[in-house]
Structure formats: C-alpha cells, structure tokens
C-alpha cells in the first residue's frame, strides 16, 4: 500500500498496525478456533492498547499452545503460574484464568452447534455493513454487543463485556466498521458470505 492510501484514523503510524488494518481487521472470520483466539486476545487487551497485544501476539500464541482451546481447557494452576512468569505476554491472573474458563465454554458451544455458527447467527450469517464517515461516529458498543456479551457470560465466558465484544466483532468482520472513505471498506464488504 502506498503511504497516501486512505485508512481508518486508528491505523498507524506503526507498520504492524497498518498491516493489521490492511490485511486482517474487518475480514470476516468463519473459523471457530480463530474466532475464539481473537476473543481471548481482545479480553487480554482490556485496559490496554491493541498495539500492545499485536506486538505480543506471537508470544501469546506460543505460550497458549497455538490457542488450541482443547488443550487450554485442561490447564490448571500450574499453567497459570507458568504463564504469570512469561514476560512475553500480559501477566494478569484473572485474564489467564479466564482464557482457561473460556476454552471450556468454547468446547461446550463447539460441541452443541459450533462456536462459529453460534457467533455468526447474531448477524444472520452475514457481516453488518456500517457506513461511518468519521471515527467519532463509531460506537464503543451497541445493543447487539451487549446481547452477545450477556449470552457469552451466560455460557461461562469471562472478560467479554460489550465493549470487548464490539471490538472483537469489528476485528472478526461480523460488523464492517471500516470508514466509508477507507480503502478497505468496500473490500471487506465484498468478503461476506
């Protein structure tokens, strides 16, 4: 991409942020495990900036067994202690324990109907297409993200409030919140099934 390419205001200036925006953010994700990974990372991001998580994402993937929920669901206190000693990740006991609990909740939903189906049913299987002109127009949460967060908590998930859920929905392309002037808005709009 050229430097004069129009992007959402948050995308930059660091190259890792630009690449994330231009290749991943807002692209519809239909893989159950990948959806779960991104939800866990959004939970770790709570109270921090997303760039912090992006820079640590590879370390997270290594520390969390490639974000395989079937492995993580079996972890216990020894694993929490091990992860608390890993300087490459966010060392927050509650968030680490939530990842384990969330893996167990993911397993239940995956067995019942598939986590991908569970999540995509909220938007009728197709990304919601917003047409925001300014970053100031983009809400931090919506009625839908409040409902999804409530249902996730009911299913046993933690660290998934409505603001986290909305950021996750944007990242996973359940909602297209690229600004209309952004070069990725129409590209992501065309990617929905």
C-alpha positions as CSV (number, residue, x, y, z in Angstrom):
1,X,0.0,0.0,0.0
2,X,1.2,3.5,-0.7
3,X,1.6,6.0,2.1
4,X,-1.2,8.1,0.7
5,X,-3.8,5.3,0.8
6,X,-6.8,6.4,2.9
7,X,-7.2,4.3,6.0
8,X,-9.3,4.4,9.2
9,X,-7.8,7.0,11.6
10,X,-6.6,4.5,14.1
11,X,-4.5,2.5,11.7
12,X,-1.0,3.7,12.3
13,X,1.6,5.1,12.4
14,X,3.4,1.9,13.3
15,X,3.7,-0.6,10.4
16,X,2.4,-3.5,12.4
17,X,-0.8,-1.5,12.9
18,X,-1.0,-0.6,9.2
19,X,-0.6,-4.2,8.1
20,X,-3.1,-5.5,10.6
21,X,-5.7,-2.9,9.4
22,X,-4.9,-3.6,5.7
23,X,-4.9,-7.4,5.8
24,X,-6.9,-8.7,8.8
25,X,-9.1,-6.2,10.7
26,X,-12.7,-6.4,9.4
27,X,-12.1,-9.5,7.3
28,X,-15.0,-12.0,8.0
29,X,-13.6,-14.8,10.2
30,X,-15.5,-18.1,9.9
31,X,-13.1,-20.5,11.7
32,X,-14.3,-21.4,15.2
33,X,-10.8,-21.7,16.7
34,X,-9.7,-18.4,15.2
35,X,-12.8,-16.6,16.4
36,X,-12.1,-17.9,19.9
37,X,-8.4,-16.8,19.7
38,X,-9.4,-13.3,18.7
39,X,-11.9,-13.1,21.5
40,X,-9.3,-14.2,24.1
41,X,-6.8,-11.6,22.8
42,X,-9.5,-8.9,22.9
43,X,-10.1,-9.9,26.5
44,X,-6.3,-9.5,27.3
45,X,-6.5,-6.1,25.6
46,X,-9.0,-4.8,28.2
47,X,-7.4,-1.6,29.7
48,X,-4.5,-1.6,27.3
49,X,-4.0,-0.5,23.7
50,X,-4.5,-3.0,20.8
51,X,-0.9,-2.3,19.6
52,X,0.4,-3.9,22.8
53,X,-1.5,-7.1,22.0
54,X,-0.4,-7.1,18.4
55,X,3.2,-6.8,19.4
56,X,2.8,-9.7,21.8
57,X,0.6,-11.9,19.7
58,X,3.3,-14.3,18.6
59,X,4.4,-14.7,22.2
60,X,0.8,-15.3,23.2
61,X,0.4,-18.0,20.5
62,X,3.5,-19.8,21.7
63,X,2.5,-19.5,25.4
64,X,-1.1,-20.6,24.8
65,X,-0.4,-23.7,22.7
66,X,-1.3,-22.0,19.4
67,X,-4.6,-21.0,21.1
68,X,-5.9,-24.6,20.9
69,X,-8.9,-24.4,23.2
70,X,-9.0,-28.2,23.6
71,X,-5.5,-28.1,25.2
72,X,-6.1,-24.9,27.2
73,X,-9.4,-26.3,28.7
74,X,-7.3,-28.9,30.5
75,X,-4.9,-26.4,32.1
76,X,-4.8,-25.7,35.9
77,X,-3.0,-23.7,38.5
78,X,0.5,-24.9,37.4
79,X,-0.2,-23.5,34.0
80,X,-1.5,-20.2,35.4
81,X,1.7,-19.9,37.4
82,X,3.9,-20.7,34.4
83,X,2.1,-18.1,32.3
84,X,2.4,-15.5,35.1
85,X,6.2,-15.9,34.7
86,X,6.1,-15.3,31.0
87,X,7.3,-11.7,30.3
88,X,6.3,-12.1,26.6
89,X,2.5,-11.9,27.4
90,X,0.2,-9.8,29.5
91,X,0.7,-11.3,33.0
92,X,-2.8,-10.9,34.6
93,X,-4.0,-13.7,36.7
94,X,-7.7,-13.0,36.0
95,X,-7.2,-12.8,32.3
96,X,-5.1,-16.0,32.2
97,X,-7.7,-17.9,34.3
98,X,-10.5,-16.5,32.0
99,X,-8.7,-18.0,29.0
100,X,-8.9,-21.4,30.6
101,X,-12.6,-21.0,31.6
102,X,-13.3,-19.6,28.1
103,X,-11.7,-22.6,26.5
104,X,-14.1,-24.8,28.5
105,X,-17.1,-22.7,27.5
106,X,-15.9,-22.8,23.9
107,X,-15.8,-26.6,24.0
108,X,-19.4,-26.8,25.1
109,X,-20.7,-24.4,22.4
110,X,-18.5,-26.0,19.8
111,X,-19.9,-29.5,20.6
112,X,-23.5,-28.2,20.6
113,X,-23.6,-26.2,17.4
114,X,-20.1,-24.9,16.6
115,X,-18.8,-21.6,18.0
116,X,-18.7,-20.1,14.5
117,X,-22.4,-20.8,14.0
118,X,-23.2,-19.5,17.5
119,X,-21.5,-16.2,16.8
120,X,-22.5,-15.7,13.2
121,X,-26.1,-16.3,14.0
122,X,-26.2,-13.0,15.8
123,X,-25.8,-11.2,12.4
124,X,-27.8,-13.6,10.3
125,X,-24.6,-15.2,8.9
126,X,-23.6,-12.0,7.1
127,X,-21.5,-9.1,8.2
128,X,-23.4,-6.0,9.3
129,X,-22.4,-3.1,6.9
130,X,-21.9,0.2,8.7
131,X,-21.2,3.4,6.7
132,X,-19.5,5.6,9.2
133,X,-17.7,8.7,7.9
134,X,-15.7,9.6,10.9
135,X,-14.1,7.7,13.7
136,X,-16.2,9.7,16.1
137,X,-19.3,8.1,14.6
138,X,-18.1,4.5,15.6
139,X,-19.7,3.4,18.9
140,X,-17.7,1.7,21.6
141,X,-20.6,-0.8,22.0
142,X,-24.0,-1.5,20.6
143,X,-27.2,-3.2,21.8
144,X,-26.1,-6.2,19.8
145,X,-22.7,-6.4,21.5
146,X,-24.5,-6.1,24.9
147,X,-26.7,-9.1,24.0
148,X,-23.7,-11.1,22.7
149,X,-21.7,-10.3,25.8
150,X,-24.6,-11.3,28.1
151,X,-25.1,-14.6,26.2
152,X,-21.3,-15.3,26.3
153,X,-21.3,-14.7,30.1
154,X,-24.3,-16.9,30.5
155,X,-22.4,-19.6,28.6
156,X,-19.5,-19.3,31.0
157,X,-17.2,-16.8,29.3
158,X,-15.3,-14.1,31.2
159,X,-13.6,-10.9,30.1
160,X,-16.1,-10.4,27.4
161,X,-18.1,-7.2,28.2
162,X,-20.0,-5.3,25.5
163,X,-17.1,-3.1,24.6
164,X,-14.7,-6.0,24.2
165,X,-17.3,-7.9,22.2
166,X,-17.9,-5.0,19.9
167,X,-14.1,-4.6,19.2
168,X,-14.0,-8.3,18.6
169,X,-17.0,-8.1,16.2
170,X,-15.2,-5.4,14.2
171,X,-11.9,-7.3,14.2
172,X,-13.6,-10.6,13.0
173,X,-15.7,-8.9,10.4
174,X,-19.1,-9.6,11.9
175,X,-19.6,-5.9,11.5
176,X,-17.8,-3.8,8.9
177,X,-16.7,-0.6,10.7
178,X,-14.0,0.5,8.2
179,X,-14.9,4.1,7.5
180,X,-16.5,4.6,4.1
181,X,-13.5,6.7,3.0
182,X,-11.1,3.8,3.9
183,X,-9.7,1.7,1.1
184,X,-10.7,-1.4,3.0
185,X,-14.4,-0.7,3.4
186,X,-15.6,-1.9,0.1
187,X,-13.1,-4.8,0.1
188,X,-14.4,-6.1,3.4
189,X,-18.0,-5.5,2.4
190,X,-17.4,-7.8,-0.6
191,X,-15.9,-10.6,1.6
192,X,-19.1,-11.5,3.5
193,X,-20.6,-14.9,2.6
